[in-house]
Amino acid sequence: MLVQPNSRLVMIGDSITDCGRARPVGEGRGTEYGNGYVSVVNALLGAVYAGRHIRVINVGSSGNTVRDLKARWLTDVLDLKPDWLSIMIGINDVWRQFDMPNFSEKHVGIEEYEQTLRDLIASVQPSLKGLILMTPFYIEPNPEDAMRAAMDRYGAVVAKLAAETGAVFVDTQKAFDAVLNHYYPGALAWDRVHPNLTGHTVLAHAFLNAIGFQWNGDNA
């Protein structure tokens, strides 16, 4: 498993990462991790890799785009001095183009998205032991659906940046597509964006697979 003992794993993103996490960071005990995929990841790392004492820190914030990440990058990433950093952003960058089509000031075009994400990565990667880049997703099986097609383009940017930087890559859309062979989208997310617990477990499973999680862990 890639994450070393005593590592600080910071996980940043939008509402999918936030998922009701406590504020400020480090308080709230049971709610510190939220009730989504970050909580599942933390619980499984603690149970299966107990001896590694990995500290998971959730700094997701609902409604965020990559612009919002840039605005809070110093306090919510650099100041926390992560050993490992996980980034999942882009859903709102795309979604605002569809649910608020007349509010162009809220739209984050793909060029701005790529350049901002590239700049944020460059600012922190030299100090990291590892970087994890997760694609945005839309829980819709039809790739020709307009929002799904746009989300795939933004996901391709994340794949490109992961290849360029050597980051661990998590294709969350691919993970959902596999499950959507068996489920209607509404069974995973009422709005095709905010997953239920099964959907969050899909995300956690994809994340843990990408970092080399093994069920026997270090406790065998």
Backbone as CSV, one residue per row, in Angstrom:
resi,resn,N_x,N_y,N_z,CA_x,CA_y,CA_z,C_x,C_y,C_z
1,MET,0.846,-1.190,0.000,0.000,0.000,0.000,0.884,1.244,0.000
2,LEU,0.543,2.195,-0.828,1.452,3.300,-1.107,1.612,4.295,0.026
3,VAL,0.577,4.529,0.810,0.646,5.570,1.840,1.442,5.053,3.031
4,GLN,2.508,5.759,3.342,3.456,5.304,4.347,2.926,5.500,5.776
5,PRO,3.528,4.777,6.746,3.137,4.967,8.147,3.288,6.417,8.592
6,ASN,2.375,6.818,9.468,2.378,8.150,10.084,2.203,9.275,9.068
7,SER,1.615,8.952,7.921,1.379,9.966,6.902,0.136,10.790,7.227
8,ARG,0.164,12.012,6.732,-0.996,12.899,6.793,-1.594,12.966,5.397
9,LEU,-2.791,12.425,5.247,-3.488,12.367,3.965,-4.593,13.412,3.960
10,VAL,-4.403,14.479,3.190,-5.395,15.540,3.065,-6.227,15.273,1.818
11,MET,-7.552,15.361,1.962,-8.456,15.085,0.856,-9.324,16.323,0.635
12,ILE,-9.160,16.945,-0.531,-9.847,18.202,-0.826,-10.768,18.032,-2.022
13,GLY,-11.859,18.793,-2.006,-12.812,18.716,-3.105,-14.050,19.537,-2.817
14,ASP,-15.170,19.105,-3.384,-16.437,19.826,-3.270,-17.365,19.097,-2.294
15,SER,-18.675,19.174,-2.520,-19.627,18.580,-1.584,-19.491,17.072,-1.477
16,ILE,-19.024,16.420,-2.534,-18.872,14.964,-2.493,-17.812,14.580,-1.473
17,THR,-16.792,15.396,-1.357,-15.749,15.173,-0.347,-16.205,15.696,1.008
18,ASP,-16.774,16.882,1.037,-17.252,17.524,2.270,-18.201,16.607,3.017
19,CYS,-19.360,16.387,2.446,-20.341,15.416,2.943,-20.618,15.583,4.443
20,GLY,-20.764,16.841,4.871,-21.116,17.116,6.258,-19.972,17.062,7.239
21,ARG,-18.748,17.211,6.773,-17.601,17.118,7.687,-17.603,18.283,8.675
22,ALA,-17.001,18.037,9.836,-16.956,19.038,10.896,-16.009,20.172,10.540
23,ARG,-16.299,21.341,11.071,-15.427,22.493,10.945,-15.238,23.090,12.332
24,PRO,-14.019,23.575,12.674,-12.802,23.562,11.851,-12.178,22.174,11.781
25,VAL,-11.141,22.070,10.946,-10.435,20.797,10.796,-9.931,20.332,12.154
26,GLY,-10.107,19.043,12.410,-9.586,18.461,13.640,-10.582,18.412,14.769
27,GLU,-11.769,18.969,14.568,-12.788,18.943,15.610,-14.006,18.179,15.112
28,GLY,-14.844,17.782,16.047,-16.063,17.086,15.677,-15.990,15.593,15.836
29,ARG,-14.785,15.074,16.077,-14.596,13.638,16.298,-15.292,12.804,15.240
30,GLY,-16.428,12.204,15.562,-17.066,11.288,14.624,-17.438,11.920,13.300
31,THR,-17.668,13.233,13.278,-18.061,13.895,12.040,-16.883,14.557,11.333
32,GLU,-15.691,14.392,11.857,-14.527,15.045,11.252,-14.353,14.641,9.797
33,TYR,-14.740,13.426,9.462,-14.501,12.891,8.122,-15.713,13.030,7.203
34,GLY,-16.831,13.557,7.714,-18.053,13.580,6.940,-18.693,12.204,6.915
35,ASN,-19.705,12.052,6.079,-20.400,10.758,6.003,-20.368,10.181,4.599
36,GLY,-19.271,10.458,3.869,-19.135,9.966,2.507,-17.889,9.127,2.312
37,TYR,-17.335,9.171,1.117,-16.217,8.295,0.764,-14.987,8.530,1.623
38,VAL,-14.764,9.768,2.073,-13.598,10.035,2.930,-13.715,9.241,4.226
39,SER,-14.911,9.199,4.791,-15.130,8.437,6.020,-14.898,6.943,5.799
40,VAL,-15.351,6.435,4.649,-15.139,5.015,4.344,-13.643,4.726,4.191
41,VAL,-12.939,5.588,3.470,-11.489,5.418,3.302,-10.794,5.437,4.651
42,ASN,-11.124,6.403,5.494,-10.492,6.505,6.811,-10.746,5.253,7.649
43,ALA,-12.002,4.781,7.644,-12.341,3.617,8.461,-11.589,2.374,8.002
44,LEU,-11.494,2.164,6.704,-10.831,0.964,6.196,-9.318,1.045,6.381
45,LEU,-8.748,2.215,6.195,-7.310,2.343,6.473,-7.032,2.082,7.952
46,GLY,-7.895,2.587,8.824,-7.706,2.360,10.254,-7.884,0.918,10.663
47,ALA,-8.827,0.230,10.035,-9.103,-1.155,10.410,-8.080,-2.128,9.850
48,VAL,-7.670,-1.908,8.603,-6.842,-2.889,7.904,-5.357,-2.538,7.974
49,TYR,-5.057,-1.271,8.113,-3.657,-0.830,8.244,-3.489,-0.075,9.559
50,ALA,-3.954,-0.717,10.642,-3.993,-0.056,11.950,-2.622,0.443,12.391
51,GLY,-1.598,-0.335,12.103,-0.263,0.028,12.573,0.372,1.193,11.846
52,ARG,-0.230,1.628,10.763,0.355,2.750,10.010,-0.051,4.113,10.562
53,HIS,-1.113,4.155,11.338,-1.532,5.413,11.978,-1.613,6.554,10.960
54,ILE,-2.353,6.322,9.898,-2.527,7.328,8.846,-3.583,8.334,9.290
55,ARG,-3.236,9.600,9.255,-4.172,10.670,9.627,-4.857,11.186,8.363
56,VAL,-6.152,11.003,8.296,-6.940,11.500,7.171,-7.572,12.827,7.561
57,ILE,-7.456,13.829,6.698,-8.023,15.154,6.956,-8.924,15.530,5.788
58,ASN,-10.197,15.761,6.082,-11.178,16.122,5.068,-11.301,17.643,5.003
59,VAL,-10.959,18.219,3.851,-11.145,19.654,3.643,-12.014,19.913,2.409
60,GLY,-12.975,19.027,2.175,-13.951,19.283,1.128,-14.844,20.452,1.510
61,SER,-15.369,21.152,0.513,-16.269,22.275,0.765,-17.356,22.310,-0.300
62,SER,-18.598,22.226,0.142,-19.735,22.126,-0.756,-19.796,23.301,-1.727
63,GLY,-20.111,22.983,-2.976,-20.273,24.000,-4.004,-18.998,24.458,-4.671
64,ASN,-17.866,23.942,-4.226,-16.587,24.444,-4.731,-16.339,24.092,-6.188
65,THR,-15.704,25.025,-6.878,-15.081,24.792,-8.173,-13.581,24.890,-7.971
66,VAL,-12.826,24.702,-9.035,-11.376,24.813,-8.935,-10.974,26.239,-8.549
67,ARG,-11.785,27.235,-8.889,-11.511,28.609,-8.451,-11.537,28.710,-6.935
68,ASP,-12.504,28.039,-6.315,-12.621,28.078,-4.860,-11.452,27.362,-4.194
69,LEU,-10.994,26.265,-4.803,-9.818,25.595,-4.270,-8.616,26.531,-4.279
70,LYS,-8.468,27.263,-5.364,-7.356,28.214,-5.464,-7.428,29.243,-4.344
71,ALA,-8.620,29.730,-4.028,-8.787,30.775,-3.021,-8.435,30.288,-1.618
72,ARG,-8.597,28.997,-1.352,-8.329,28.491,0.003,-7.146,27.531,0.053
73,TRP,-6.370,27.516,-0.999,-5.270,26.558,-1.113,-4.239,26.712,0.001
74,LEU,-3.927,27.947,0.367,-2.909,28.178,1.394,-3.340,27.592,2.733
75,THR,-4.544,27.940,3.174,-4.981,27.507,4.500,-5.387,26.039,4.531
76,ASP,-5.997,25.553,3.455,-6.586,24.214,3.482,-5.711,23.131,2.873
77,VAL,-4.584,23.536,2.297,-3.641,22.545,1.787,-2.227,22.846,2.288
78,LEU,-1.643,23.925,1.844,-0.233,24.194,2.151,0.015,24.287,3.650
79,ASP,-0.866,24.983,4.375,-0.663,25.137,5.822,-0.831,23.822,6.579
80,LEU,-1.536,22.862,6.006,-1.739,21.569,6.667,-0.564,20.620,6.459
81,LYS,0.348,20.978,5.568,1.563,20.205,5.314,1.279,18.709,5.100
82,PRO,0.496,18.400,4.074,0.186,16.984,3.823,1.400,16.203,3.335
83,ASP,1.429,14.925,3.684,2.382,14.003,3.058,1.795,13.507,1.740
84,TRP,0.506,13.201,1.786,-0.245,12.793,0.605,-1.424,13.737,0.437
85,LEU,-1.725,14.055,-0.801,-2.848,14.930,-1.103,-3.730,14.285,-2.160
86,SER,-5.031,14.240,-1.903,-6.009,13.757,-2.867,-6.892,14.930,-3.298
87,ILE,-7.065,15.085,-4.609,-7.894,16.164,-5.164,-8.986,15.554,-6.033
88,MET,-10.240,15.915,-5.745,-11.348,15.592,-6.644,-12.184,16.855,-6.813
89,ILE,-12.097,17.473,-7.965,-12.795,18.714,-8.240,-13.205,18.739,-9.714
90,GLY,-14.284,19.457,-9.993,-14.712,19.582,-11.381,-16.203,19.422,-11.589
91,ILE,-16.887,18.794,-10.635,-18.318,18.565,-10.821,-19.060,19.893,-10.950
92,ASN,-18.797,20.831,-10.036,-19.488,22.116,-10.092,-18.996,22.983,-11.251
93,ASP,-17.731,22.814,-11.621,-17.201,23.544,-12.777,-18.030,23.223,-14.013
94,VAL,-18.442,21.972,-14.132,-19.286,21.540,-15.252,-20.758,21.831,-14.978
95,TRP,-21.230,21.481,-13.801,-22.659,21.535,-13.476,-23.235,22.938,-13.636
96,ARG,-22.474,23.957,-13.189,-22.985,25.330,-13.284,-23.274,25.721,-14.737
97,GLN,-22.606,25.094,-15.679,-22.857,25.394,-17.086,-24.216,24.862,-17.538
98,PHE,-24.769,23.921,-16.761,-26.032,23.284,-17.125,-27.191,23.729,-16.241
99,ASP,-26.956,23.879,-14.924,-28.069,24.259,-14.064,-28.192,25.768,-13.902
100,MET,-27.157,26.514,-14.327,-27.211,27.975,-14.296,-26.672,28.520,-15.617
101,PRO,-27.310,28.180,-16.714,-26.749,28.508,-18.029,-26.629,29.996,-18.302
102,ASN,-27.445,30.818,-17.636,-27.419,32.258,-17.889,-26.449,33.017,-16.995
103,PHE,-25.789,32.304,-16.077,-24.857,32.936,-15.150,-23.433,32.574,-15.564
104,SER,-22.993,33.166,-16.647,-21.704,32.780,-17.228,-20.533,33.048,-16.298
105,GLU,-20.692,33.996,-15.367,-19.596,34.282,-14.441,-19.314,33.122,-13.495
106,LYS,-20.259,32.208,-13.360,-20.068,31.040,-12.502,-19.517,29.840,-13.267
107,HIS,-19.368,29.961,-14.573,-18.902,28.846,-15.388,-17.375,28.823,-15.418
108,VAL,-16.810,27.665,-15.209,-15.358,27.486,-15.292,-15.072,26.682,-16.557
109,GLY,-14.575,27.365,-17.582,-14.264,26.689,-18.833,-13.133,25.702,-18.689
110,ILE,-13.018,24.817,-19.647,-12.051,23.731,-19.505,-10.606,24.232,-19.528
111,GLU,-10.341,25.315,-20.250,-8.972,25.856,-20.265,-8.602,26.412,-18.891
112,GLU,-9.526,27.179,-18.286,-9.274,27.696,-16.937,-9.147,26.559,-15.939
113,TYR,-9.988,25.570,-16.076,-9.945,24.410,-15.190,-8.581,23.742,-15.238
114,GLU,-8.103,23.461,-16.433,-6.812,22.785,-16.570,-5.671,23.635,-16.029
115,GLN,-5.639,24.914,-16.387,-4.520,25.742,-15.969,-4.507,25.950,-14.457
116,THR,-5.661,26.167,-13.867,-5.733,26.364,-12.415,-5.316,25.108,-11.683
117,LEU,-5.823,23.963,-12.114,-5.462,22.705,-11.471,-3.975,22.425,-11.641
118,ARG,-3.447,22.715,-12.804,-2.016,22.528,-13.057,-1.183,23.401,-12.110
119,ASP,-1.594,24.653,-11.943,-0.859,25.575,-11.071,-0.918,25.133,-9.612
120,LEU,-2.085,24.672,-9.174,-2.223,24.215,-7.791,-1.341,22.996,-7.531
121,ILE,-1.333,22.078,-8.461,-0.485,20.889,-8.319,0.987,21.290,-8.227
122,ALA,1.405,22.191,-9.097,2.812,22.611,-9.116,3.219,23.265,-7.807
123,SER,2.281,23.947,-7.159,2.614,24.661,-5.925,2.841,23.742,-4.739
124,VAL,2.304,22.527,-4.799,2.375,21.643,-3.638,3.151,20.351,-3.886
125,GLN,3.221,19.894,-5.119,3.785,18.564,-5.365,5.222,18.392,-4.882
126,PRO,6.099,19.405,-4.984,7.466,19.192,-4.500,7.558,18.820,-3.023
127,SER,6.567,19.178,-2.229,6.612,18.890,-0.792,5.886,17.599,-0.428
128,LEU,5.290,16.933,-1.398,4.487,15.744,-1.130,5.285,14.456,-1.280
129,LYS,4.850,13.435,-0.552,5.300,12.076,-0.816,4.463,11.434,-1.915
130,GLY,3.234,11.898,-2.051,2.368,11.329,-3.079,1.165,12.202,-3.353
131,LEU,0.706,12.178,-4.600,-0.449,12.942,-5.056,-1.441,11.989,-5.698
132,ILE,-2.729,12.188,-5.392,-3.795,11.370,-5.947,-4.775,12.302,-6.640
133,LEU,-5.017,12.070,-7.919,-5.958,12.869,-8.692,-7.163,12.013,-9.072
134,MET,-8.343,12.465,-8.650,-9.586,11.760,-8.912,-10.402,12.561,-9.920
135,THR,-10.957,11.893,-10.906,-11.768,12.594,-11.895,-13.095,13.032,-11.283
136,PRO,-13.687,14.101,-11.835,-15.099,14.346,-11.550,-15.937,13.286,-12.256
137,PHE,-17.203,13.200,-11.903,-18.053,12.154,-12.471,-19.480,12.659,-12.605
138,TYR,-20.252,11.954,-13.400,-21.694,12.170,-13.495,-22.327,10.802,-13.598
139,ILE,-23.242,10.488,-12.695,-23.784,9.135,-12.600,-24.890,8.961,-13.641
140,GLU,-24.443,8.890,-14.888,-25.298,8.772,-16.068,-24.607,7.833,-17.046
141,PRO,-25.256,6.723,-17.420,-24.588,5.736,-18.261,-24.463,6.121,-19.727
142,ASN,-25.251,7.080,-20.180,-25.233,7.454,-21.595,-24.118,8.464,-21.857
143,PRO,-23.042,8.075,-22.528,-21.933,9.003,-22.755,-22.274,10.155,-23.687
144,GLU,-23.418,10.055,-24.388,-23.834,11.134,-25.276,-24.713,12.168,-24.581
145,ASP,-25.119,11.895,-23.347,-25.800,12.906,-22.549,-24.892,14.137,-22.449
146,ALA,-25.457,15.332,-22.603,-24.639,16.539,-22.718,-23.750,16.771,-21.494
147,MET,-24.325,16.627,-20.293,-23.517,16.865,-19.103,-22.501,15.747,-18.891
148,ARG,-22.896,14.525,-19.171,-21.952,13.408,-19.053,-20.787,13.602,-20.023
149,ALA,-21.065,14.026,-21.247,-20.002,14.236,-22.230,-19.052,15.338,-21.785
150,ALA,-19.611,16.420,-21.228,-18.766,17.500,-20.726,-17.922,17.024,-19.555
151,MET,-18.508,16.257,-18.649,-17.770,15.754,-17.495,-16.631,14.844,-17.942
152,ASP,-16.866,14.059,-18.968,-15.810,13.195,-19.485,-14.637,14.014,-20.014
153,ARG,-14.926,15.165,-20.630,-13.837,16.021,-21.126,-13.016,16.583,-19.972
154,TYR,-13.676,16.973,-18.907,-12.944,17.475,-17.736,-12.183,16.327,-17.065
155,GLY,-12.763,15.155,-17.058,-12.059,13.992,-16.521,-10.814,13.667,-17.321
156,ALA,-10.884,13.869,-18.625,-9.704,13.629,-19.467,-8.570,14.583,-19.125
157,VAL,-8.915,15.804,-18.709,-7.887,16.748,-18.249,-7.182,16.200,-17.017
158,VAL,-7.953,15.651,-16.088,-7.364,15.077,-14.876,-6.458,13.907,-15.235
159,ALA,-6.886,13.073,-16.154,-6.057,11.946,-16.592,-4.749,12.442,-17.196
160,LYS,-4.832,13.491,-18.000,-3.620,14.050,-18.610,-2.669,14.596,-17.560
161,LEU,-3.192,15.331,-16.583,-2.338,15.899,-15.542,-1.727,14.805,-14.670
162,ALA,-2.488,13.749,-14.418,-1.936,12.630,-13.642,-0.777,11.983,-14.378
163,ALA,-0.923,11.813,-15.680,0.158,11.217,-16.477,1.380,12.123,-16.498
164,GLU,1.161,13.414,-16.622,2.274,14.360,-16.684,3.024,14.457,-15.361
165,THR,2.313,14.365,-14.251,2.916,14.588,-12.941,3.290,13.305,-12.210
166,GLY,2.892,12.161,-12.743,3.163,10.898,-12.074,2.253,10.640,-10.884
167,ALA,1.136,11.343,-10.828,0.200,11.170,-9.719,-0.539,9.839,-9.831
168,VAL,-1.004,9.340,-8.701,-1.920,8.208,-8.691,-3.241,8.686,-9.297
169,PHE,-3.765,7.932,-10.244,-4.966,8.336,-10.971,-6.144,7.467,-10.580
170,VAL,-7.262,8.113,-10.243,-8.493,7.400,-9.890,-9.573,7.807,-10.877
171,ASP,-9.990,6.879,-11.716,-11.038,7.142,-12.703,-12.381,6.821,-12.069
172,THR,-12.972,7.819,-11.418,-14.228,7.582,-10.715,-15.374,7.313,-11.683
173,GLN,-15.324,7.928,-12.859,-16.397,7.686,-13.839,-16.397,6.231,-14.293
174,LYS,-15.226,5.687,-14.519,-15.117,4.278,-14.895,-15.668,3.383,-13.794
175,ALA,-15.391,3.740,-12.553,-15.888,2.949,-11.429,-17.412,2.974,-11.385
176,PHE,-18.006,4.137,-11.592,-19.463,4.212,-11.602,-20.059,3.508,-12.821
177,ASP,-19.388,3.614,-13.958,-19.912,2.965,-15.158,-20.061,1.457,-14.961
178,ALA,-19.112,0.862,-14.258,-19.189,-0.580,-14.011,-20.427,-0.926,-13.188
179,VAL,-20.712,-0.103,-12.188,-21.878,-0.361,-11.344,-23.172,-0.047,-12.084
180,LEU,-23.122,0.939,-12.985,-24.314,1.314,-13.743,-24.734,0.252,-14.759
181,ASN,-23.910,-0.772,-14.921,-24.354,-1.929,-15.709,-25.460,-2.689,-14.984
182,HIS,-25.616,-2.419,-13.691,-26.555,-3.176,-12.864,-27.570,-2.294,-12.145
183,TYR,-27.316,-0.992,-12.061,-28.185,-0.090,-11.321,-28.684,1.039,-12.205
184,TYR,-29.904,1.474,-11.942,-30.398,2.730,-12.492,-29.707,3.870,-11.742
185,PRO,-29.363,4.994,-12.393,-28.641,6.072,-11.706,-29.271,6.525,-10.399
186,GLY,-30.615,6.573,-10.364,-31.291,7.019,-9.154,-31.069,6.117,-7.959
187,ALA,-30.629,4.888,-8.206,-30.324,3.981,-7.101,-28.993,4.320,-6.440
188,LEU,-28.207,5.161,-7.085,-26.906,5.570,-6.541,-26.884,7.038,-6.138
189,ALA,-27.683,7.863,-6.810,-27.706,9.290,-6.507,-28.998,9.883,-7.054
190,TRP,-29.755,10.557,-6.221,-31.061,11.073,-6.647,-30.929,12.106,-7.761
191,ASP,-29.809,12.857,-7.757,-29.600,13.886,-8.777,-28.456,13.543,-9.732
192,ARG,-27.987,12.298,-9.660,-26.886,11.811,-10.492,-25.544,12.477,-10.156
193,VAL,-25.497,13.200,-9.036,-24.263,13.871,-8.600,-23.904,13.508,-7.164
194,HIS,-24.861,13.593,-6.249,-24.578,13.372,-4.826,-24.899,11.924,-4.460
195,PRO,-23.884,11.085,-4.305,-24.129,9.652,-4.109,-24.723,9.329,-2.751
196,ASN,-25.453,8.217,-2.693,-25.818,7.626,-1.418,-24.632,6.806,-0.907
197,LEU,-24.841,6.046,0.167,-23.715,5.325,0.755,-23.122,4.307,-0.212
198,THR,-23.972,3.644,-0.998,-23.437,2.716,-1.998,-22.552,3.453,-2.992
199,GLY,-23.003,4.613,-3.455,-22.199,5.405,-4.379,-20.897,5.871,-3.766
200,HIS,-20.946,6.304,-2.517,-19.710,6.726,-1.855,-18.750,5.543,-1.663
201,THR,-19.313,4.368,-1.462,-18.464,3.188,-1.329,-17.814,2.836,-2.662
202,VAL,-18.505,3.096,-3.766,-17.890,2.943,-5.086,-16.661,3.849,-5.187
203,LEU,-16.794,5.097,-4.757,-15.666,6.034,-4.780,-14.531,5.556,-3.885
204,ALA,-14.864,5.140,-2.670,-13.834,4.677,-1.736,-13.112,3.447,-2.275
205,HIS,-13.862,2.542,-2.878,-13.278,1.326,-3.445,-12.289,1.675,-4.553
206,ALA,-12.680,2.591,-5.436,-11.788,3.000,-6.521,-10.536,3.683,-5.973
207,PHE,-10.709,4.531,-4.982,-9.581,5.226,-4.351,-8.616,4.220,-3.721
208,LEU,-9.146,3.312,-2.931,-8.288,2.348,-2.222,-7.586,1.401,-3.187
209,ASN,-8.272,0.978,-4.234,-7.616,0.149,-5.242,-6.425,0.879,-5.857
210,ALA,-6.593,2.177,-6.111,-5.539,2.947,-6.770,-4.294,3.094,-5.908
211,ILE,-4.468,3.100,-4.588,-3.297,3.249,-3.708,-2.758,1.903,-3.225
212,GLY,-3.267,0.824,-3.794,-2.708,-0.492,-3.488,-3.217,-1.126,-2.216
213,PHE,-4.392,-0.746,-1.760,-5.013,-1.316,-0.565,-5.220,-2.811,-0.738
214,GLN,-4.838,-3.579,0.266,-5.054,-5.030,0.282,-5.808,-5.402,1.552
215,TRP,-6.767,-6.304,1.443,-7.632,-6.595,2.572,-6.913,-7.196,3.773
216,ASN,-5.789,-7.868,3.544,-5.016,-8.382,4.673,-4.136,-7.290,5.302
217,GLY,-3.871,-6.265,4.560,-3.123,-5.123,5.061,-1.839,-5.487,5.757
218,ASP,-1.558,-4.785,6.843,-0.370,-5.063,7.655,-0.718,-5.899,8.876
219,ASN,-1.979,-6.314,8.967,-2.430,-6.975,10.190,-2.428,-8.504,10.094
220,ALA,-2.051,-9.017,8.913,-2.099,-10.465,8.717,-1.067,-11.165,9.605
